Amino acid sequence: MNFELMWESVPALLGGVPLTLQLALLSVALGFVLALFILAARLSRFAWLAALAKAYVFVFRGTPLLVQIFFIYYGLSQFDDVRASILWPLLRDPFWCSTLALALNTAAYASEIMRGGLLAVPPGAIEAAKALGLSRLKVLWTVTMPIAARQAIPAYGNELILMVKATSLASTVTLLEVTGIAKQIISRSYAVFEIFILAGAIYLLLNLAATMLVALAERRMTLPAR
C-alpha cells in the first residue's frame, strides 16, 4: 500500500466531489419532476397514455444506464436533425448528456416508487376525510400525499443513494467527477488498489450524508403532531 500516494491524491479526488454532487442533485431534481408526469400518465383514465408511461418505465428500467448514457451522448449525434436543432449545444455537452440520461433513468424508478406510495394509502383514510366534508384537493394534500410520502421516502432514499453511485458512469463520457479523476491518477501511477479505495471511501461518505438526510426526513414525517 502506497500511503504517501494515497495522501497526495486526496485533494485531487475531492476536487471531483462538486461535479459528482451537481450530477446527482440535478438529475434527481429533474427526474422527480418528470416522474410526476409519468405517474399522472400511468394513473390516467386514457389507456394509450397509461400504456406509453408503462412502456417508458419498462425501457428505462430494463436497459443498462451505461447504454442509455452512450445512446444519448454518442448515438443522438449521428442524426443530422439533432445536430441542427436548438438542443444541440446541450446534447453535445457531456455534462448535460449525463444529467439527461441519469434524470430519465431515475424518473422511471421514482414514478414507480411514487405509485407504490399512493397505492399504500388506506382507502378508509380517504373515505373518512371525504365524510368530514373535505374537498378532493384538500383530501389529496392533507391525507393522500402525506401518507404516500411516508411510504415512499425509504425507497426514494435508496434511489438517491443509487444515483450518487451512478454518477461514476459519467466518467465514461470524459467527465472528471470522482471516478474520472481516479482513472486519471491510476493511468499515471498504476496504483489501482489505493486510488479506488479512496474513491470508494468518498462515495461512502457522500452516501452516508444522504442516508442521514433521508433518515431525518423520515423521522420528521413520522413524528406525531402536537
DRENDO-1510 file (C-alpha; in Angstrom, 1 decimal, always signed):
<recs>
REC; n; res; u; v; w
REC; 1; MET; +0.0; +0.0; +0.0 .
REC; 2; ASN; +1.4; +3.3; -1.1 .
REC; 3; PHE; +0.1; +5.5; +1.7 .
REC; 4; GLU; +2.0; +8.5; +0.6 .
REC; 5; LEU; +0.4; +8.4; -2.9 .
REC; 6; MET; -3.0; +8.0; -1.3 .
REC; 7; TRP; -2.5; +11.0; +0.9 .
REC; 8; GLU; -1.3; +13.1; -2.0 .
REC; 9; SER; -4.3; +12.0; -4.1 .
REC; 10; VAL; -6.9; +13.0; -1.6 .
REC; 11; PRO; -7.2; +16.7; -2.7 .
REC; 12; ALA; -7.4; +15.8; -6.4 .
REC; 13; LEU; -10.2; +13.3; -5.7 .
REC; 14; LEU; -12.1; +15.7; -3.5 .
REC; 15; GLY; -11.9; +18.1; -6.4 .
REC; 16; GLY; -14.3; +15.9; -8.2 .
REC; 17; VAL; -16.9; +15.9; -5.5 .
REC; 18; PRO; -18.7; +19.1; -6.6 .
REC; 19; LEU; -19.3; +17.7; -10.1 .
REC; 20; THR; -20.5; +14.4; -8.6 .
REC; 21; LEU; -23.0; +16.3; -6.4 .
REC; 22; GLN; -24.1; +18.5; -9.3 .
REC; 23; LEU; -24.8; +15.5; -11.4 .
REC; 24; ALA; -26.6; +13.6; -8.6 .
REC; 25; LEU; -28.7; +16.5; -7.3 .
REC; 26; LEU; -29.7; +18.0; -10.7 .
REC; 27; SER; -30.6; +14.6; -12.2 .
REC; 28; VAL; -32.6; +13.7; -9.1 .
REC; 29; ALA; -34.5; +17.0; -9.2 .
REC; 30; LEU; -35.2; +16.7; -12.9 .
REC; 31; GLY; -36.1; +13.1; -12.5 .
REC; 32; PHE; -38.5; +13.9; -9.7 .
REC; 33; VAL; -40.4; +16.4; -11.9 .
REC; 34; LEU; -40.5; +14.0; -14.8 .
REC; 35; ALA; -41.7; +11.2; -12.5 .
REC; 36; LEU; -44.7; +13.3; -11.6 .
REC; 37; PHE; -45.8; +13.5; -15.2 .
REC; 38; ILE; -45.1; +9.8; -15.7 .
REC; 39; LEU; -47.2; +9.0; -12.6 .
REC; 40; ALA; -50.0; +11.1; -13.8 .
REC; 41; ALA; -49.9; +9.4; -17.2 .
REC; 42; ARG; -49.7; +6.0; -15.5 .
REC; 43; LEU; -52.8; +6.7; -13.5 .
REC; 44; SER; -54.7; +8.4; -16.4 .
REC; 45; ARG; -58.0; +7.0; -17.5 .
REC; 46; PHE; -56.7; +7.2; -21.1 .
REC; 47; ALA; -55.4; +3.7; -21.9 .
REC; 48; TRP; -53.0; +4.9; -24.6 .
REC; 49; LEU; -51.4; +7.4; -22.2 .
REC; 50; ALA; -51.0; +4.8; -19.4 .
REC; 51; ALA; -49.5; +2.4; -22.0 .
REC; 52; LEU; -46.9; +5.0; -23.0 .
REC; 53; ALA; -46.0; +5.5; -19.3 .
REC; 54; LYS; -45.7; +1.8; -18.8 .
REC; 55; ALA; -43.5; +1.4; -21.9 .
REC; 56; TYR; -41.3; +4.3; -20.7 .
REC; 57; VAL; -40.8; +2.6; -17.3 .
REC; 58; PHE; -40.2; -0.8; -18.9 .
REC; 59; VAL; -37.5; +0.6; -21.3 .
REC; 60; PHE; -35.5; +2.7; -18.8 .
REC; 61; ARG; -35.7; +0.1; -16.0 .
REC; 62; GLY; -34.9; -2.8; -18.4 .
REC; 63; THR; -31.8; -1.4; -20.1 .
REC; 64; PRO; -28.4; -0.6; -18.5 .
REC; 65; LEU; -27.8; +3.0; -17.5 .
REC; 66; LEU; -24.4; +2.9; -19.2 .
REC; 67; VAL; -26.1; +2.0; -22.5 .
REC; 68; GLN; -28.5; +5.0; -22.0 .
REC; 69; ILE; -25.6; +7.4; -21.5 .
REC; 70; PHE; -23.8; +6.1; -24.6 .
REC; 71; PHE; -27.0; +6.3; -26.6 .
REC; 72; ILE; -27.6; +10.0; -25.7 .
REC; 73; TYR; -24.0; +11.1; -25.9 .
REC; 74; TYR; -22.8; +9.1; -28.9 .
REC; 75; GLY; -26.0; +8.0; -30.6 .
REC; 76; LEU; -28.0; +11.2; -30.9 .
REC; 77; SER; -25.1; +13.0; -32.5 .
REC; 78; GLN; -25.5; +10.6; -35.5 .
REC; 79; PHE; -28.7; +12.3; -36.6 .
REC; 80; ASP; -28.5; +15.5; -38.7 .
REC; 81; ASP; -31.8; +16.8; -37.3 .
REC; 82; VAL; -30.4; +16.6; -33.8 .
REC; 83; ARG; -27.2; +18.5; -34.7 .
REC; 84; ALA; -29.3; +21.1; -36.4 .
REC; 85; SER; -31.7; +21.6; -33.5 .
REC; 86; ILE; -31.6; +24.2; -30.8 .
REC; 87; LEU; -30.9; +21.4; -28.3 .
REC; 88; TRP; -27.5; +20.6; -29.9 .
REC; 89; PRO; -25.5; +22.9; -27.6 .
REC; 90; LEU; -26.7; +20.8; -24.7 .
REC; 91; LEU; -26.6; +17.4; -26.3 .
REC; 92; ARG; -23.0; +17.8; -27.4 .
REC; 93; ASP; -22.0; +18.6; -23.8 .
REC; 94; PRO; -21.1; +15.5; -21.8 .
REC; 95; PHE; -22.3; +17.1; -18.5 .
REC; 96; TRP; -25.8; +17.7; -19.9 .
REC; 97; CYS; -25.9; +14.4; -21.7 .
REC; 98; SER; -25.0; +12.6; -18.5 .
REC; 99; THR; -27.5; +14.6; -16.5 .
REC; 100; LEU; -30.3; +13.8; -19.0 .
REC; 101; ALA; -29.5; +10.1; -19.0 .
REC; 102; LEU; -29.5; +10.0; -15.2 .
REC; 103; ALA; -32.7; +12.0; -15.0 .
REC; 104; LEU; -34.5; +9.9; -17.5 .
REC; 105; ASN; -33.4; +6.7; -15.7 .
REC; 106; THR; -34.3; +7.8; -12.2 .
REC; 107; ALA; -37.6; +9.2; -13.3 .
REC; 108; ALA; -38.7; +5.6; -14.3 .
REC; 109; TYR; -37.8; +4.3; -10.9 .
REC; 110; ALA; -39.2; +7.3; -9.0 .
REC; 111; SER; -42.5; +7.1; -10.7 .
REC; 112; GLU; -42.9; +3.5; -9.6 .
REC; 113; ILE; -41.9; +4.4; -6.1 .
REC; 114; MET; -44.5; +7.2; -6.0 .
REC; 115; ARG; -47.1; +4.9; -7.4 .
REC; 116; GLY; -46.4; +2.4; -4.8 .
REC; 117; GLY; -46.7; +5.0; -2.1 .
REC; 118; LEU; -50.1; +6.1; -3.5 .
REC; 119; LEU; -51.4; +2.5; -3.6 .
REC; 120; ALA; -50.3; +2.1; +0.0 .
REC; 121; VAL; -52.7; +4.8; +1.2 .
REC; 122; PRO; -55.6; +3.0; +3.1 .
REC; 123; PRO; -58.9; +3.6; +1.3 .
REC; 124; GLY; -60.5; +4.0; +4.7 .
REC; 125; ALA; -58.5; +7.1; +5.4 .
REC; 126; ILE; -59.6; +8.8; +2.2 .
REC; 127; GLU; -63.3; +7.8; +2.8 .
REC; 128; ALA; -63.0; +9.2; +6.3 .
REC; 129; ALA; -61.7; +12.5; +5.0 .
REC; 130; LYS; -64.5; +12.7; +2.5 .
REC; 131; ALA; -67.0; +12.0; +5.2 .
REC; 132; LEU; -65.7; +15.1; +7.1 .
REC; 133; GLY; -66.7; +17.2; +4.1 .
REC; 134; LEU; -63.2; +17.8; +2.8 .
REC; 135; SER; -62.8; +18.7; -0.9 .
REC; 136; ARG; -60.9; +16.4; -3.3 .
REC; 137; LEU; -58.0; +18.8; -3.4 .
REC; 138; LYS; -58.0; +19.0; +0.4 .
REC; 139; VAL; -58.1; +15.2; +0.8 .
REC; 140; LEU; -55.2; +15.0; -1.7 .
REC; 141; TRP; -52.9; +17.4; +0.2 .
REC; 142; THR; -53.8; +16.6; +3.8 .
REC; 143; VAL; -54.4; +12.9; +3.6 .
REC; 144; THR; -53.3; +11.1; +0.5 .
REC; 145; MET; -49.9; +12.9; -0.2 .
REC; 146; PRO; -48.6; +12.8; +3.4 .
REC; 147; ILE; -49.3; +9.1; +3.8 .
REC; 148; ALA; -47.9; +8.3; +0.3 .
REC; 149; ALA; -44.8; +10.3; +1.1 .
REC; 150; ARG; -44.2; +8.5; +4.3 .
REC; 151; GLN; -44.5; +5.2; +2.5 .
REC; 152; ALA; -42.2; +6.3; -0.4 .
REC; 153; ILE; -39.4; +8.0; +1.5 .
REC; 154; PRO; -37.3; +4.9; +2.4 .
REC; 155; ALA; -37.4; +3.6; -1.2 .
REC; 156; TYR; -36.8; +7.1; -2.6 .
REC; 157; GLY; -33.8; +7.4; -0.3 .
REC; 158; ASN; -32.4; +4.2; -1.8 .
REC; 159; GLU; -32.8; +5.7; -5.2 .
REC; 160; LEU; -30.9; +8.8; -4.2 .
REC; 161; ILE; -28.1; +6.7; -3.0 .
REC; 162; LEU; -28.1; +4.7; -6.2 .
REC; 163; MET; -27.9; +7.9; -8.2 .
REC; 164; VAL; -24.9; +9.2; -6.3 .
REC; 165; LYS; -23.1; +5.9; -7.2 .
REC; 166; ALA; -24.4; +6.0; -10.8 .
REC; 167; THR; -22.7; +9.3; -11.4 .
REC; 168; SER; -19.5; +7.3; -11.6 .
REC; 169; LEU; -20.6; +6.2; -15.1 .
REC; 170; ALA; -20.3; +9.8; -16.3 .
REC; 171; SER; -16.6; +9.2; -16.4 .
REC; 172; THR; -17.1; +7.1; -19.5 .
REC; 173; VAL; -18.0; +10.2; -21.4 .
REC; 174; THR; -15.0; +12.2; -20.3 .
REC; 175; LEU; -16.4; +13.9; -17.2 .
REC; 176; LEU; -13.9; +14.3; -14.4 .
REC; 177; GLU; -16.0; +13.6; -11.4 .
REC; 178; VAL; -14.6; +11.4; -8.6 .
REC; 179; THR; -14.3; +8.3; -10.7 .
REC; 180; GLY; -12.9; +10.2; -13.7 .
REC; 181; ILE; -10.2; +11.8; -11.6 .
REC; 182; ALA; -9.4; +8.4; -10.1 .
REC; 183; LYS; -8.9; +6.9; -13.5 .
REC; 184; GLN; -6.6; +9.8; -14.5 .
REC; 185; ILE; -4.4; +9.2; -11.3 .
REC; 186; ILE; -4.4; +5.5; -11.9 .
REC; 187; SER; -3.2; +6.0; -15.6 .
REC; 188; ARG; -0.2; +7.8; -14.2 .
REC; 189; SER; +0.6; +5.9; -11.1 .
REC; 190; TYR; -0.8; +2.4; -11.8 .
REC; 191; ALA; -1.9; +2.3; -8.2 .
REC; 192; VAL; -5.4; +0.8; -8.9 .
REC; 193; PHE; -6.0; -0.6; -5.4 .
REC; 194; GLU; -5.0; +2.5; -3.5 .
REC; 195; ILE; -6.9; +5.1; -5.6 .
REC; 196; PHE; -10.1; +3.1; -5.9 .
REC; 197; ILE; -10.1; +2.6; -2.1 .
REC; 198; LEU; -10.0; +6.4; -1.8 .
REC; 199; ALA; -12.7; +6.9; -4.4 .
REC; 200; GLY; -14.9; +4.3; -2.7 .
REC; 201; ALA; -14.4; +6.0; +0.6 .
REC; 202; ILE; -15.6; +9.3; -0.9 .
REC; 203; TYR; -18.7; +7.7; -2.3 .
REC; 204; LEU; -19.3; +6.0; +1.0 .
REC; 205; LEU; -19.1; +9.3; +2.9 .
REC; 206; LEU; -21.4; +11.0; +0.4 .
REC; 207; ASN; -24.0; +8.3; +0.7 .
REC; 208; LEU; -23.6; +8.3; +4.5 .
REC; 209; ALA; -24.7; +12.0; +4.4 .
REC; 210; ALA; -27.5; +11.1; +2.0 .
REC; 211; THR; -28.7; +8.3; +4.3 .
REC; 212; MET; -28.7; +10.6; +7.3 .
REC; 213; LEU; -30.7; +13.2; +5.5 .
REC; 214; VAL; -33.3; +10.6; +4.4 .
REC; 215; ALA; -33.5; +9.2; +7.9 .
REC; 216; LEU; -34.0; +12.8; +9.2 .
REC; 217; ALA; -36.8; +13.4; +6.7 .
REC; 218; GLU; -38.4; +10.0; +7.6 .
REC; 219; ARG; -38.4; +10.9; +11.3 .
REC; 220; ARG; -39.8; +14.3; +10.7 .
REC; 221; MET; -42.7; +12.9; +8.7 .
REC; 222; THR; -43.5; +10.1; +11.2 .
REC; 223; LEU; -43.4; +12.4; +14.3 .
REC; 224; PRO; -46.9; +12.7; +15.8 .
REC; 225; ALA; -48.5; +16.1; +15.6 .
REC; 226; ARG; -48.6; +18.1; +18.8 .
</recs>
